[in-house]
C-alpha cells in the first residue's frame, strides 16, 4: 500500500484560494455598492491532488 502525502500545492486544504488584487482607485463612488477596493478570483479545486488534499 502506497503512503499518502499531504499535497504540497494546497497543503492538504483541497482548494486553492483565489488571488485578490486591491487598489483604492477601484473604489465605488456611487455609495450603493459600498467600498470595493479588491477584485478576487474564485477559489479553485487543486489541480495537483484533484481536490482530495493528498497525493500518492
PDB file with one MODEL, atoms N, CA, C and O in Angstrom:
MODEL        1
ATOM      1  N   UNK A   1       0.841  -1.193   0.000  1.00  0.00           N
ATOM      2  CA  UNK A   1       0.000   0.000   0.000  1.00  0.00           C
ATOM      3  C   UNK A   1       0.880   1.250   0.000  1.00  0.00           C
ATOM      4  O   UNK A   1       1.801   1.379   0.806  1.00  0.00           O
ATOM      5  N   UNK A   2       0.578   2.159  -0.917  1.00  0.00           N
ATOM      6  CA  UNK A   2       1.350   3.388  -1.002  1.00  0.00           C
ATOM      7  C   UNK A   2       0.922   4.358   0.092  1.00  0.00           C
ATOM      8  O   UNK A   2      -0.256   4.451   0.436  1.00  0.00           O
ATOM      9  N   UNK A   3       1.887   5.065   0.621  1.00  0.00           N
ATOM     10  CA  UNK A   3       1.545   6.059   1.642  1.00  0.00           C
ATOM     11  C   UNK A   3       1.095   7.347   0.951  1.00  0.00           C
ATOM     12  O   UNK A   3       1.581   7.696  -0.125  1.00  0.00           O
ATOM     13  N   UNK A   4       0.167   8.033   1.586  1.00  0.00           N
ATOM     14  CA  UNK A   4      -0.320   9.300   1.050  1.00  0.00           C
ATOM     15  C   UNK A   4       0.455  10.436   1.692  1.00  0.00           C
ATOM     16  O   UNK A   4       0.753  10.408   2.886  1.00  0.00           O
ATOM     17  N   UNK A   5       0.774  11.426   0.890  1.00  0.00           N
ATOM     18  CA  UNK A   5       1.469  12.610   1.377  1.00  0.00           C
ATOM     19  C   UNK A   5       0.545  13.800   1.200  1.00  0.00           C
ATOM     20  O   UNK A   5      -0.232  13.861   0.248  1.00  0.00           O
ATOM     21  N   UNK A   6       0.635  14.745   2.124  1.00  0.00           N
ATOM     22  CA  UNK A   6      -0.149  15.971   2.005  1.00  0.00           C
ATOM     23  C   UNK A   6       0.304  16.700   0.746  1.00  0.00           C
ATOM     24  O   UNK A   6       1.499  16.876   0.510  1.00  0.00           O
ATOM     25  N   UNK A   7      -0.652  17.115  -0.043  1.00  0.00           N
ATOM     26  CA  UNK A   7      -0.354  17.805  -1.299  1.00  0.00           C
ATOM     27  C   UNK A   7       0.426  19.093  -1.031  1.00  0.00           C
ATOM     28  O   UNK A   7      -0.028  19.934  -0.256  1.00  0.00           O
ATOM     29  N   UNK A   8       1.594  19.261  -1.659  1.00  0.00           N
ATOM     30  CA  UNK A   8       2.394  20.468  -1.412  1.00  0.00           C
ATOM     31  C   UNK A   8       1.794  21.733  -2.030  1.00  0.00           C
ATOM     32  O   UNK A   8       2.075  22.838  -1.566  1.00  0.00           O
ATOM     33  N   UNK A   9       0.983  21.584  -3.057  1.00  0.00           N
ATOM     34  CA  UNK A   9       0.407  22.762  -3.737  1.00  0.00           C
ATOM     35  C   UNK A   9      -0.662  23.437  -2.881  1.00  0.00           C
ATOM     36  O   UNK A   9      -0.699  24.663  -2.788  1.00  0.00           O
ATOM     37  N   UNK A  10      -1.543  22.631  -2.247  1.00  0.00           N
ATOM     38  CA  UNK A  10      -2.648  23.223  -1.468  1.00  0.00           C
ATOM     39  C   UNK A  10      -2.514  22.959   0.029  1.00  0.00           C
ATOM     40  O   UNK A  10      -3.396  23.343   0.798  1.00  0.00           O
ATOM     41  N   UNK A  11      -1.427  22.309   0.462  1.00  0.00           N
ATOM     42  CA  UNK A  11      -1.202  21.988   1.880  1.00  0.00           C
ATOM     43  C   UNK A  11      -2.334  21.165   2.478  1.00  0.00           C
ATOM     44  O   UNK A  11      -2.667  21.320   3.653  1.00  0.00           O
ATOM     45  N   UNK A  12      -2.930  20.284   1.666  1.00  0.00           N
ATOM     46  CA  UNK A  12      -3.989  19.410   2.159  1.00  0.00           C
ATOM     47  C   UNK A  12      -5.338  20.071   2.296  1.00  0.00           C
ATOM     48  O   UNK A  12      -6.265  19.460   2.829  1.00  0.00           O
ATOM     49  N   UNK A  13      -5.480  21.308   1.831  1.00  0.00           N
ATOM     50  CA  UNK A  13      -6.740  22.041   2.001  1.00  0.00           C
ATOM     51  C   UNK A  13      -7.759  21.745   0.900  1.00  0.00           C
ATOM     52  O   UNK A  13      -8.904  22.184   1.005  1.00  0.00           O
ATOM     53  N   UNK A  14      -7.384  21.025  -0.135  1.00  0.00           N
ATOM     54  CA  UNK A  14      -8.243  20.593  -1.246  1.00  0.00           C
ATOM     55  C   UNK A  14      -8.592  21.688  -2.234  1.00  0.00           C
ATOM     56  O   UNK A  14      -8.879  21.390  -3.393  1.00  0.00           O
ATOM     57  N   UNK A  15      -8.578  22.941  -1.817  1.00  0.00           N
ATOM     58  CA  UNK A  15      -8.844  24.051  -2.739  1.00  0.00           C
ATOM     59  C   UNK A  15      -7.732  25.086  -2.628  1.00  0.00           C
ATOM     60  O   UNK A  15      -7.032  25.170  -1.619  1.00  0.00           O
ATOM     61  N   UNK A  16      -7.592  25.856  -3.672  1.00  0.00           N
ATOM     62  CA  UNK A  16      -6.625  26.954  -3.687  1.00  0.00           C
ATOM     63  C   UNK A  16      -7.433  28.245  -3.712  1.00  0.00           C
ATOM     64  O   UNK A  16      -8.247  28.461  -4.610  1.00  0.00           O
ATOM     65  N   UNK A  17      -7.208  29.086  -2.739  1.00  0.00           N
ATOM     66  CA  UNK A  17      -7.944  30.352  -2.651  1.00  0.00           C
ATOM     67  C   UNK A  17      -7.584  31.240  -3.830  1.00  0.00           C
ATOM     68  O   UNK A  17      -6.428  31.295  -4.249  1.00  0.00           O
ATOM     69  N   UNK A  18      -8.580  31.931  -4.359  1.00  0.00           N
ATOM     70  CA  UNK A  18      -8.351  32.842  -5.472  1.00  0.00           C
ATOM     71  C   UNK A  18      -7.486  34.018  -5.060  1.00  0.00           C
ATOM     72  O   UNK A  18      -7.528  34.463  -3.913  1.00  0.00           O
ATOM     73  N   UNK A  19      -6.721  34.503  -5.982  1.00  0.00           N
ATOM     74  CA  UNK A  19      -5.864  35.658  -5.734  1.00  0.00           C
ATOM     75  C   UNK A  19      -6.714  36.929  -5.727  1.00  0.00           C
ATOM     76  O   UNK A  19      -7.678  37.048  -6.484  1.00  0.00           O
ATOM     77  N   UNK A  20      -6.352  37.858  -4.878  1.00  0.00           N
ATOM     78  CA  UNK A  20      -7.055  39.142  -4.820  1.00  0.00           C
ATOM     79  C   UNK A  20      -6.090  40.272  -5.144  1.00  0.00           C
ATOM     80  O   UNK A  20      -4.928  40.256  -4.737  1.00  0.00           O
ATOM     81  N   UNK A  21      -6.592  41.249  -5.883  1.00  0.00           N
ATOM     82  CA  UNK A  21      -5.831  42.460  -6.144  1.00  0.00           C
ATOM     83  C   UNK A  21      -6.634  43.629  -5.602  1.00  0.00           C
ATOM     84  O   UNK A  21      -7.847  43.711  -5.796  1.00  0.00           O
ATOM     85  N   UNK A  22      -5.951  44.519  -4.931  1.00  0.00           N
ATOM     86  CA  UNK A  22      -6.634  45.651  -4.315  1.00  0.00           C
ATOM     87  C   UNK A  22      -6.012  46.966  -4.793  1.00  0.00           C
ATOM     88  O   UNK A  22      -4.797  47.072  -4.962  1.00  0.00           O
ATOM     89  N   UNK A  23      -6.875  47.962  -5.005  1.00  0.00           N
ATOM     90  CA  UNK A  23      -6.415  49.284  -5.422  1.00  0.00           C
ATOM     91  C   UNK A  23      -7.485  50.294  -5.008  1.00  0.00           C
ATOM     92  O   UNK A  23      -8.655  50.142  -5.357  1.00  0.00           O
ATOM     93  N   UNK A  24      -7.093  51.296  -4.284  1.00  0.00           N
ATOM     94  CA  UNK A  24      -8.058  52.294  -3.823  1.00  0.00           C
ATOM     95  C   UNK A  24      -8.748  53.012  -4.981  1.00  0.00           C
ATOM     96  O   UNK A  24      -9.852  53.527  -4.802  1.00  0.00           O
ATOM     97  N   UNK A  25      -8.137  53.059  -6.147  1.00  0.00           N
ATOM     98  CA  UNK A  25      -8.731  53.745  -7.286  1.00  0.00           C
ATOM     99  C   UNK A  25      -9.966  53.026  -7.824  1.00  0.00           C
ATOM    100  O   UNK A  25     -10.761  53.630  -8.544  1.00  0.00           O
ATOM    101  N   UNK A  26     -10.142  51.731  -7.483  1.00  0.00           N
ATOM    102  CA  UNK A  26     -11.298  50.968  -7.943  1.00  0.00           C
ATOM    103  C   UNK A  26     -12.526  51.216  -7.072  1.00  0.00           C
ATOM    104  O   UNK A  26     -13.615  50.737  -7.384  1.00  0.00           O
ATOM    105  N   UNK A  27     -12.357  51.957  -5.988  1.00  0.00           N
ATOM    106  CA  UNK A  27     -13.445  52.160  -5.029  1.00  0.00           C
ATOM    107  C   UNK A  27     -14.673  52.764  -5.709  1.00  0.00           C
ATOM    108  O   UNK A  27     -14.568  53.722  -6.475  1.00  0.00           O
ATOM    109  N   UNK A  28     -15.814  52.196  -5.419  1.00  0.00           N
ATOM    110  CA  UNK A  28     -17.075  52.680  -5.991  1.00  0.00           C
ATOM    111  C   UNK A  28     -17.397  54.052  -5.406  1.00  0.00           C
ATOM    112  O   UNK A  28     -17.230  54.280  -4.208  1.00  0.00           O
ATOM    113  N   UNK A  29     -17.851  54.946  -6.248  1.00  0.00           N
ATOM    114  CA  UNK A  29     -18.166  56.290  -5.770  1.00  0.00           C
ATOM    115  C   UNK A  29     -19.667  56.538  -5.677  1.00  0.00           C
ATOM    116  O   UNK A  29     -20.078  57.612  -5.237  1.00  0.00           O
ATOM    117  N   UNK A  30     -20.512  55.560  -6.086  1.00  0.00           N
ATOM    118  CA  UNK A  30     -21.949  55.802  -6.074  1.00  0.00           C
ATOM    119  C   UNK A  30     -22.587  55.574  -4.707  1.00  0.00           C
ATOM    120  O   UNK A  30     -23.727  55.984  -4.489  1.00  0.00           O
ATOM    121  N   UNK A  31     -21.873  54.926  -3.778  1.00  0.00           N
ATOM    122  CA  UNK A  31     -22.392  54.746  -2.422  1.00  0.00           C
ATOM    123  C   UNK A  31     -23.297  53.536  -2.256  1.00  0.00           C
ATOM    124  O   UNK A  31     -23.401  53.010  -1.148  1.00  0.00           O
ATOM    125  N   UNK A  32     -23.954  53.077  -3.310  1.00  0.00           N
ATOM    126  CA  UNK A  32     -24.868  51.939  -3.193  1.00  0.00           C
ATOM    127  C   UNK A  32     -24.132  50.609  -3.061  1.00  0.00           C
ATOM    128  O   UNK A  32     -24.591  49.706  -2.362  1.00  0.00           O
ATOM    129  N   UNK A  33     -23.010  50.495  -3.724  1.00  0.00           N
ATOM    130  CA  UNK A  33     -22.267  49.233  -3.711  1.00  0.00           C
ATOM    131  C   UNK A  33     -21.290  49.134  -2.546  1.00  0.00           C
ATOM    132  O   UNK A  33     -20.654  48.095  -2.373  1.00  0.00           O
ATOM    133  N   UNK A  34     -21.157  50.156  -1.767  1.00  0.00           N
ATOM    134  CA  UNK A  34     -20.198  50.137  -0.669  1.00  0.00           C
ATOM    135  C   UNK A  34     -18.783  50.328  -1.198  1.00  0.00           C
ATOM    136  O   UNK A  34     -18.575  50.793  -2.319  1.00  0.00           O
ATOM    137  N   UNK A  35     -17.832  49.962  -0.374  1.00  0.00           N
ATOM    138  CA  UNK A  35     -16.436  50.121  -0.748  1.00  0.00           C
ATOM    139  C   UNK A  35     -15.892  48.809  -1.297  1.00  0.00           C
ATOM    140  O   UNK A  35     -15.866  47.803  -0.589  1.00  0.00           O
ATOM    141  N   UNK A  36     -15.465  48.814  -2.541  1.00  0.00           N
ATOM    142  CA  UNK A  36     -14.907  47.617  -3.145  1.00  0.00           C
ATOM    143  C   UNK A  36     -13.541  47.949  -3.707  1.00  0.00           C
ATOM    144  O   UNK A  36     -13.404  48.329  -4.870  1.00  0.00           O
ATOM    145  N   UNK A  37     -12.535  47.799  -2.865  1.00  0.00           N
ATOM    146  CA  UNK A  37     -11.168  48.080  -3.283  1.00  0.00           C
ATOM    147  C   UNK A  37     -10.512  46.865  -3.921  1.00  0.00           C
ATOM    148  O   UNK A  37      -9.470  46.991  -4.564  1.00  0.00           O
ATOM    149  N   UNK A  38     -11.119  45.671  -3.749  1.00  0.00           N
ATOM    150  CA  UNK A  38     -10.464  44.441  -4.171  1.00  0.00           C
ATOM    151  C   UNK A  38     -11.292  43.676  -5.207  1.00  0.00           C
ATOM    152  O   UNK A  38     -12.521  43.647  -5.152  1.00  0.00           O
ATOM    153  N   UNK A  39     -10.588  43.066  -6.142  1.00  0.00           N
ATOM    154  CA  UNK A  39     -11.185  42.158  -7.118  1.00  0.00           C
ATOM    155  C   UNK A  39     -10.523  40.806  -6.887  1.00  0.00           C
ATOM    156  O   UNK A  39      -9.298  40.692  -6.934  1.00  0.00           O
ATOM    157  N   UNK A  40     -11.348  39.766  -6.633  1.00  0.00           N
ATOM    158  CA  UNK A  40     -10.812  38.445  -6.306  1.00  0.00           C
ATOM    159  C   UNK A  40     -11.258  37.398  -7.324  1.00  0.00           C
ATOM    160  O   UNK A  40     -12.386  37.427  -7.817  1.00  0.00           O
ATOM    161  N   UNK A  41     -10.340  36.469  -7.627  1.00  0.00           N
ATOM    162  CA  UNK A  41     -10.680  35.322  -8.463  1.00  0.00           C
ATOM    163  C   UNK A  41     -11.399  34.300  -7.582  1.00  0.00           C
ATOM    164  O   UNK A  41     -11.194  34.293  -6.368  1.00  0.00           O
ATOM    165  N   UNK A  42     -12.234  33.438  -8.164  1.00  0.00           N
ATOM    166  CA  UNK A  42     -12.904  32.410  -7.361  1.00  0.00           C
ATOM    167  C   UNK A  42     -11.923  31.333  -6.896  1.00  0.00           C
ATOM    168  O   UNK A  42     -10.882  31.117  -7.516  1.00  0.00           O
ATOM    169  N   UNK A  43     -12.271  30.659  -5.791  1.00  0.00           N
ATOM    170  CA  UNK A  43     -11.459  29.537  -5.319  1.00  0.00           C
ATOM    171  C   UNK A  43     -11.506  28.421  -6.356  1.00  0.00           C
ATOM    172  O   UNK A  43     -12.495  28.272  -7.073  1.00  0.00           O
ATOM    173  N   UNK A  44     -10.417  27.629  -6.432  1.00  0.00           N
ATOM    174  CA  UNK A  44     -10.327  26.550  -7.405  1.00  0.00           C
ATOM    175  C   UNK A  44      -9.980  25.245  -6.719  1.00  0.00           C
ATOM    176  O   UNK A  44      -9.300  25.234  -5.693  1.00  0.00           O
ATOM    177  N   UNK A  45     -10.454  24.133  -7.294  1.00  0.00           N
ATOM    178  CA  UNK A  45     -10.022  22.813  -6.827  1.00  0.00           C
ATOM    179  C   UNK A  45      -8.554  22.664  -7.188  1.00  0.00           C
ATOM    180  O   UNK A  45      -8.144  23.054  -8.281  1.00  0.00           O
ATOM    181  N   UNK A  46      -7.765  22.110  -6.295  1.00  0.00           N
ATOM    182  CA  UNK A  46      -6.330  21.952  -6.533  1.00  0.00           C
ATOM    183  C   UNK A  46      -6.090  21.044  -7.740  1.00  0.00           C
ATOM    184  O   UNK A  46      -6.586  19.917  -7.763  1.00  0.00           O
ATOM    185  N   UNK A  47      -5.338  21.512  -8.745  1.00  0.00           N
ATOM    186  CA  UNK A  47      -5.098  20.689  -9.928  1.00  0.00           C
ATOM    187  C   UNK A  47      -4.105  19.551  -9.685  1.00  0.00           C
ATOM    188  O   UNK A  47      -4.102  18.577 -10.438  1.00  0.00           O
ATOM    189  N   UNK A  48      -3.274  19.651  -8.663  1.00  0.00           N
ATOM    190  CA  UNK A  48      -2.271  18.625  -8.388  1.00  0.00           C
ATOM    191  C   UNK A  48      -2.900  17.385  -7.750  1.00  0.00           C
ATOM    192  O   UNK A  48      -2.649  16.264  -8.191  1.00  0.00           O
ATOM    193  N   UNK A  49      -3.721  17.586  -6.709  1.00  0.00           N
ATOM    194  CA  UNK A  49      -4.321  16.456  -5.987  1.00  0.00           C
ATOM    195  C   UNK A  49      -5.776  16.223  -6.392  1.00  0.00           C
ATOM    196  O   UNK A  49      -6.427  15.320  -5.866  1.00  0.00           O
ATOM    197  N   UNK A  50      -6.290  17.032  -7.328  1.00  0.00           N
ATOM    198  CA  UNK A  50      -7.671  16.923  -7.808  1.00  0.00           C
ATOM    199  C   UNK A  50      -8.696  17.045  -6.687  1.00  0.00           C
ATOM    200  O   UNK A  50      -9.728  16.374  -6.708  1.00  0.00           O
ATOM    201  N   UNK A  51      -8.415  17.894  -5.718  1.00  0.00           N
ATOM    202  CA  UNK A  51      -9.375  18.194  -4.667  1.00  0.00           C
ATOM    203  C   UNK A  51      -9.455  17.187  -3.535  1.00  0.00           C
ATOM    204  O   UNK A  51     -10.406  17.223  -2.754  1.00  0.00           O
ATOM    205  N   UNK A  52      -8.470  16.275  -3.421  1.00  0.00           N
ATOM    206  CA  UNK A  52      -8.514  15.304  -2.327  1.00  0.00           C
ATOM    207  C   UNK A  52      -7.584  15.676  -1.176  1.00  0.00           C
ATOM    208  O   UNK A  52      -7.738  15.148  -0.075  1.00  0.00           O
ATOM    209  N   UNK A  53      -6.633  16.564  -1.399  1.00  0.00           N
ATOM    210  CA  UNK A  53      -5.742  17.016  -0.340  1.00  0.00           C
ATOM    211  C   UNK A  53      -4.493  16.177  -0.155  1.00  0.00           C
ATOM    212  O   UNK A  53      -3.590  16.563   0.587  1.00  0.00           O
ATOM    213  N   UNK A  54      -4.431  15.015  -0.830  1.00  0.00           N
ATOM    214  CA  UNK A  54      -3.269  14.126  -0.714  1.00  0.00           C
ATOM    215  C   UNK A  54      -2.807  13.667  -2.084  1.00  0.00           C
ATOM    216  O   UNK A  54      -3.587  13.629  -3.036  1.00  0.00           O
ATOM    217  N   UNK A  55      -1.527  13.318  -2.175  1.00  0.00           N
ATOM    218  CA  UNK A  55      -1.001  12.711  -3.392  1.00  0.00           C
ATOM    219  C   UNK A  55      -0.413  11.368  -3.027  1.00  0.00           C
ATOM    220  O   UNK A  55       0.000  11.151  -1.888  1.00  0.00           O
ATOM    221  N   UNK A  56      -0.373  10.463  -3.993  1.00  0.00           N
ATOM    222  CA  UNK A  56       0.149   9.110  -3.730  1.00  0.00           C
ATOM    223  C   UNK A  56       1.628   9.033  -4.047  1.00  0.00           C
ATOM    224  O   UNK A  56       2.240   7.977  -3.888  1.00  0.00           O
TER     225      UNK A  56
ENDMDL
END
